Amino acid sequence: MSGQVTSLEARVACPSCLAQLTYYDPLASTVFGCPECHTLFKRQPNGTTERLKSFQDVPREAPILPLGSIGTMPDGLQYRVTGYMLRKEASSPARWLEFMLFNPDTGYAQLAVYEGHWTFIKPSDQEHKGLPGRSGSHRVALDGDTTFHIYNKYQPRILYATGEFDWNVLDDEQLTVTEFVAPPLMLVEEKAKNRPVHWYRAEHIEPKHIAQAFGLTMSRLPYRSGVGAVQPPPGGNSWPALKNLTWLLLILTLLTELVMVGVRPRRELLNQEFVSDVGAAPLATADATGKVQVSESFEVHQGPAVLNFEVHSSVNNTWLELPVSLVNEQTGQGFEFTKSIEHYSGVEDGYSWSEGSVEAEATLAEVPPGRYHLNLYPATDYNRQVTFSVTVTENPWVPSNLLLVVLALLLYPAVLFYRRHSHEHQRWEQSNFPPPHLT
């Protein structure tokens, strides 16, 4: 396979402890970190070595990815781990690891991990520019149609290095590094005085892919905490499609509702007033408190239909119990429901109060077409009489049904939107720059 790692290697002696170090890029590697005595040294063209630094901040544990190990990265190529650095920002305690990756055909790449979040970094072959954003102070970088927003700016410090490098890693402390993000991607600008600007392109990698690439168990990898700089939000690339689909379904639902209203229009079938009998003696049963009252007949033309019943009453400091039977005059089929209405009010300690309602509503579905009337059995309080009206409407518009459908359509997108919003909030909490939507 093109770009496959070969077994080419060489050895160099550490000038401090004389340990023999194996390295894999004999043509370019010039700086070495000794894993035995932690000395950073440089090999001169004449074969002599020069000590550069003796590291004191030595990691307690061996590198997660051992020197010499091989893994397949997202670009489909195999890389060998040839170096390892512990770095930090000059103005903050933030520390991260960077692994140097080498492929003999394509050159170097890097694998960085910070608080369990991994990014794969390669030199960019495109010329990028950091431009002022809309606010003037918020810089952006462009890559084709993608806008990258400034996320971090710092000067690095090298706390530890081991393995081989094709440059003096201590020179990186002269750099100003600016990171621009467009999750799951990042553009990195490195510049220093009197040195050309270099750009790098990074992408987020899930820990499980690192484990698979290097044959590790997940327990070997560092625990991931918080939200990474370019960690994709929940829903990832499917979020725009989900938004569009949700809008489409909402529009179709509303259009369907309008069509149904046009095909089966709302019609008032009955609007009739009734007066209950005077309430019976206090100890009388509910069945004995009033006689049956029969409404006018009406036609249900389209069926099965939905009928809505609205009851308006004159109850005042009393109650009305109203059993209702809807009777088909041709078949004798009946539909029944009961509504209870009560309303009380008064003045107490100078404040007026009220409770209950003078209205009630019921709905019957799947009512066949035919001629109908209502049998009503009103009952009320002792020695009281109540006036009430009943309105029957065919094919009423029931907003609750539409609301339930809309809520069902919005439930998952709303939860995902909240999770994405929370994810972005946590991401930008780690930045020294405001989020893009605030600029």
C-alpha positions in Angstrom: 0.0 0.0 0.0 1.3 3.5 -0.9 2.4 5.3 2.3 2.8 2.1 4.3 5.3 2.4 7.1 8.7 0.7 6.3 11.2 -0.7 8.7 14.0 1.9 7.9 15.7 2.9 11.1 19.0 4.1 12.6 20.5 4.6 16.0 22.1 7.5 17.9 23.8 7.7 21.2 22.7 10.1 24.0 25.6 12.3 24.9 24.6 12.3 28.6 23.9 8.7 29.4 25.2 7.0 26.2 21.8 5.2 25.7 21.3 4.0 22.2 18.2 5.6 20.7 16.4 4.1 17.7 15.0 6.6 15.2 13.1 6.1 11.9 13.8 9.2 9.8 17.6 9.1 9.2 17.4 11.8 6.5 15.6 14.5 8.5 15.7 13.8 12.2 18.2 16.1 13.9 16.9 16.6 17.4 16.4 13.8 19.9 14.9 13.4 23.4 16.4 10.6 25.5 13.7 8.6 27.4 16.4 7.4 29.8 18.0 10.5 31.2 15.5 13.1 29.7 18.1 15.1 27.8 17.2 16.9 24.6 20.1 17.0 22.2 20.9 17.9 18.6 23.1 15.9 16.2 25.4 18.1 14.2 26.1 17.4 10.4 29.6 16.2 11.4 28.1 13.5 13.7 28.8 15.3 17.0 26.0 16.0 19.5 25.0 19.1 21.4 23.0 19.1 24.6 20.1 21.5 24.4 18.2 21.0 27.6 17.7 18.6 30.5 14.0 18.3 31.3 12.9 18.3 34.9 9.1 18.1 34.4 9.2 14.4 33.6 5.8 12.7 33.1 5.1 10.0 35.8 3.6 7.6 33.3 4.9 6.3 30.0 3.4 7.8 26.8 -0.1 6.4 25.9 1.2 5.6 22.4 4.7 4.0 22.8 7.5 5.2 20.5 7.7 3.0 17.4 4.0 2.0 17.5 2.0 2.1 14.3 -1.5 3.1 13.6 -3.8 4.0 10.7 -5.1 7.6 10.7 -8.3 9.1 9.2 -6.5 9.8 5.9 -6.1 6.1 5.4 -2.3 6.1 5.8 -0.2 4.3 8.4 2.0 6.4 10.7 4.7 5.5 13.2 4.9 7.3 16.5 8.4 8.9 16.5 8.1 11.6 19.1 6.2 12.7 22.1 5.9 16.2 23.7 4.2 17.6 26.8 3.3 21.2 26.1 1.5 24.0 27.9 0.3 27.6 27.3 2.6 30.3 28.6 -0.2 32.2 30.3 -2.3 29.3 31.6 -1.9 25.9 33.3 -3.5 24.1 30.4 -1.3 21.1 29.4 -1.6 18.7 26.5 0.3 15.9 24.7 1.5 15.9 21.1 2.6 12.8 19.4 4.8 13.1 16.2 3.6 10.7 13.5 5.8 9.8 10.5 5.0 8.2 7.2 8.0 7.8 4.8 5.9 8.8 1.7 3.9 11.8 3.0 6.0 13.0 5.9 4.9 14.2 9.3 1.6 14.6 11.1 0.7 15.1 14.7 -1.8 13.6 17.2 -2.8 15.9 20.1 -4.8 15.0 23.1 -6.2 17.5 25.7 -8.4 16.3 28.5 -9.2 13.1 26.6 -10.1 15.0 23.3 -8.0 13.9 20.3 -7.2 15.9 17.1 -5.2 14.7 14.1 -3.1 17.5 12.7 -1.4 17.9 9.3 0.4 20.7 7.5 -2.1 22.6 5.3 -1.1 23.0 1.6 -3.4 26.0 1.2 -2.7 29.6 2.0 -5.1 30.8 4.7 -5.6 34.3 6.1 -6.8 35.5 9.5 -9.4 38.2 8.7 -11.3 40.6 11.0 -14.9 39.4 11.7 -18.0 41.5 11.7 -17.2 43.0 15.1 -13.7 44.1 14.0 -11.9 42.3 16.8 -13.2 38.7 16.2 -10.9 37.1 13.6 -11.9 34.4 11.2 -10.1 32.2 8.8 -11.5 31.0 5.5 -11.1 27.6 3.9 -13.2 27.4 0.8 -16.9 28.0 1.9 -16.1 27.2 5.5 -15.6 30.1 8.0 -13.4 29.2 11.0 -13.8 31.4 14.1 -11.0 32.3 16.4 -11.0 30.2 19.5 -7.6 30.4 21.2 -4.3 32.3 21.0 -1.2 31.5 23.0 2.5 31.0 23.2 3.6 27.3 23.8 6.0 26.1 26.4 7.8 22.7 26.0 7.7 20.9 29.3 9.1 17.6 28.0 10.1 15.9 24.8 11.3 12.4 23.9 11.9 10.6 20.6 13.0 12.2 17.3 12.2 15.5 15.6 13.2 17.2 12.4 13.4 20.7 14.1 14.5 22.1 17.4 11.3 21.9 19.4 12.5 24.6 21.8 12.2 27.1 19.0 8.4 26.6 19.3 8.4 28.8 22.4 9.0 31.8 20.1 5.7 31.1 18.2 2.4 32.7 18.6 -0.2 30.1 17.9 -3.8 31.0 16.9 -6.5 28.4 16.6 -9.7 28.8 14.5 -12.5 26.3 14.8 -15.4 25.1 12.7 -16.2 21.8 14.4 -15.1 19.1 13.7 -12.2 21.0 12.0 -9.6 23.4 13.1 -7.1 25.7 11.4 -3.9 26.5 13.3 -1.7 29.5 12.5 1.9 29.5 13.7 4.0 32.6 13.3 7.1 34.2 14.8 9.1 37.3 14.1 11.2 37.0 11.0 9.8 33.6 10.2 7.2 32.6 7.6 3.7 31.8 8.7 2.7 28.1 8.7 -0.8 26.8 8.7 -2.1 23.4 9.9 -5.4 21.6 9.5 -6.7 19.5 12.3 -9.8 17.3 12.8 -11.5 15.7 15.7 -11.1 12.0 16.3 -13.2 9.9 18.7 -11.2 8.0 21.3 -12.6 4.7 20.1 -10.9 5.3 16.7 -7.6 5.9 18.4 -8.0 2.7 20.3 -8.8 0.8 17.1 -6.0 2.5 15.2 -3.3 1.5 17.7 -4.8 -1.7 19.0 -5.5 -0.4 22.5 -8.3 -0.9 25.0 -10.4 2.1 25.8 -9.3 1.8 29.5 -5.8 2.7 28.4 -6.9 6.1 27.0 -7.3 9.2 29.1 -10.7 10.0 30.5 -12.6 12.6 28.3 -14.0 15.5 30.3 -15.9 18.6 29.2 -16.3 19.6 25.5 -13.4 19.6 23.1 -12.5 22.6 21.0 -13.7 20.8 17.8 -15.8 18.0 19.3 -18.9 17.7 17.1 -22.1 18.7 18.8 -24.9 16.1 19.3 -26.5 15.3 16.0 -23.3 16.1 14.1 -23.8 16.6 10.3 -27.4 15.3 10.5 -28.7 18.4 12.3 -29.3 20.6 9.2 -31.2 17.7 7.5 -33.2 17.1 10.7 -34.1 20.8 10.8 -35.2 20.9 7.2 -37.2 17.7 7.6 -38.9 19.0 10.7 -39.9 22.3 9.0 -41.2 20.2 6.0 -43.3 18.0 8.3 -44.7 21.0 10.1 -45.7 22.6 6.9 -47.3 19.4 5.6 -49.2 19.0 8.9 -50.6 22.6 8.6 -51.5 22.1 5.0 -53.2 18.8 5.8 -55.2 20.6 8.6 -56.3 23.3 6.2 -57.3 20.7 3.6 -59.4 18.8 6.1 -61.1 22.0 7.2 -61.9 22.7 3.6 -63.1 19.2 2.8 -65.1 18.7 6.1 -66.1 22.3 7.1 -67.4 23.1 10.5 -71.2 23.3 10.8 -73.5 24.2 13.7 -76.2 21.5 14.0 -78.0 22.7 17.1 -78.2 25.7 19.4 -81.0 25.3 21.9 -81.8 26.7 25.4 -83.3 24.6 28.2 -84.5 25.3 31.8 -84.0 22.7 34.5 -86.8 21.7 36.9 -86.6 23.1 40.4 -84.3 21.0 42.5 -86.0 18.3 44.4 -85.9 17.8 48.2 -82.3 17.6 49.7 -82.6 13.8 50.3 -83.9 12.9 46.8 -81.7 10.9 44.6 -80.1 12.4 41.5 -82.3 10.4 39.2 -85.4 12.0 40.7 -84.2 15.6 40.5 -85.4 16.3 37.0 -87.3 15.0 34.1 -85.9 14.2 30.7 -85.8 17.0 28.2 -85.6 16.4 24.4 -83.9 18.6 22.0 -84.9 19.4 18.4 -83.7 17.0 15.8 -80.7 17.6 13.6 -78.8 15.9 10.7 -75.3 14.6 10.7 -74.6 14.7 7.0 -71.0 13.4 6.8 -69.7 10.5 8.8 -68.2 9.2 10.8 -68.1 12.7 12.2 -66.7 14.4 15.2 -69.3 16.3 17.2 -68.5 19.0 19.8 -71.0 19.8 22.6 -70.8 23.2 24.4 -72.9 23.8 27.5 -73.4 27.3 28.8 -75.3 27.7 32.0 -76.6 30.3 34.5 -75.3 28.6 37.6 -74.4 31.0 40.3 -73.5 29.7 43.7 -75.0 26.4 42.7 -74.3 23.4 40.4 -75.7 21.5 37.4 -75.3 17.8 36.7 -76.2 17.1 33.1 -76.3 13.5 31.7 -76.7 13.7 27.9 -77.7 10.9 25.4 -77.2 11.5 21.7 -79.8 9.2 20.0 -79.9 8.1 16.3 -83.6 8.3 15.4 -83.3 5.7 12.6 -81.2 3.0 14.4 -81.7 3.8 18.1 -77.9 3.8 18.6 -76.9 6.1 21.5 -73.9 7.9 22.7 -73.7 9.2 26.2 -71.7 11.6 28.4 -72.2 13.6 31.6 -70.9 17.0 32.4 -70.8 18.7 35.8 -70.9 22.5 36.1 -70.6 24.5 39.3 -69.7 28.1 40.0 -69.4 29.9 43.3 -68.4 33.4 44.2 -68.5 35.9 47.1 -66.7 38.5 49.1 -64.5 37.6 52.1 -62.5 40.1 54.2 -63.1 42.7 51.6 -61.8 40.6 48.7 -64.0 39.1 46.0 -63.4 35.5 45.0 -64.8 32.9 42.6 -64.3 29.3 41.6 -65.6 26.9 39.1 -67.0 27.8 35.6 -70.4 28.3 34.0 -69.4 26.4 30.9 -68.4 22.8 29.9 -67.5 21.0 26.7 -67.5 17.4 25.4 -66.5 15.7 22.2 -67.8 12.6 20.6 -66.0 10.9 17.7 -66.9 8.3 15.1 -70.6 9.4 15.0 -72.3 7.9 11.9 -74.4 10.0 9.6 -78.1 10.2 10.3 -80.9 12.1 12.1 -80.3 12.7 15.8 -81.7 14.3 18.9 -80.5 14.8 22.5 -82.1 13.4 25.7 -81.0 15.6 28.6 -81.5 14.8 32.3 -80.5 18.0 34.2 -80.2 17.9 38.0 -79.5 20.9 40.2 -79.4 22.1 43.8 -82.4 22.0 46.1 -85.1 24.5 45.3 -83.0 26.0 42.5 -83.6 26.3 38.7 -80.9 26.7 36.1 -81.1 27.9 32.5 -78.6 26.4 30.1 -78.0 26.1 26.4 -76.4 23.3 24.3 -74.6 23.9 21.1 -73.7 21.0 18.8 -71.1 21.5 16.1 -70.1 19.1 13.4 -66.4 18.8 12.5 -65.1 21.4 15.0 -61.6 22.6 14.8 -59.8 20.9 17.7 -56.5 22.7 18.2 -55.4 20.2 20.8 -55.1 17.5 18.1 -52.9 19.8 16.0 -50.9 20.8 19.0 -50.2 17.2 19.9 -49.0 16.5 16.4 -46.8 19.6 16.4 -45.4 18.7 19.9 -44.6 15.2 18.7 -42.8 16.5 15.7 -40.8 19.1 17.7 -40.0 16.8 20.7 -36.8 15.2 19.4 -35.5 18.3 17.5 -36.1 20.4 20.6 -34.2 18.0 22.9 -31.4 17.9 20.4 -31.4 21.7 20.0 -31.0 22.0 23.8 -28.2 19.5 23.9 -26.4 21.3 21.0 -26.9 24.7 22.7 -25.5 23.3 26.0 -22.6 21.7 24.1 -21.6 25.0 22.4 -21.9 26.9 25.6 -19.5 24.4 27.3 -17.2 24.6 24.2 -16.8 28.4 24.3 -16.4 28.5 28.1 -12.9 27.1 27.4 -12.1 29.9 25.0 -10.8 33.4 25.6 -12.9 34.7 22.8 -16.6 35.3 22.5 -18.8 32.8 20.6 -19.4 33.7 16.9 -23.1 34.5 17.6 -22.1 37.2 20.1 -19.9 39.1 17.6 
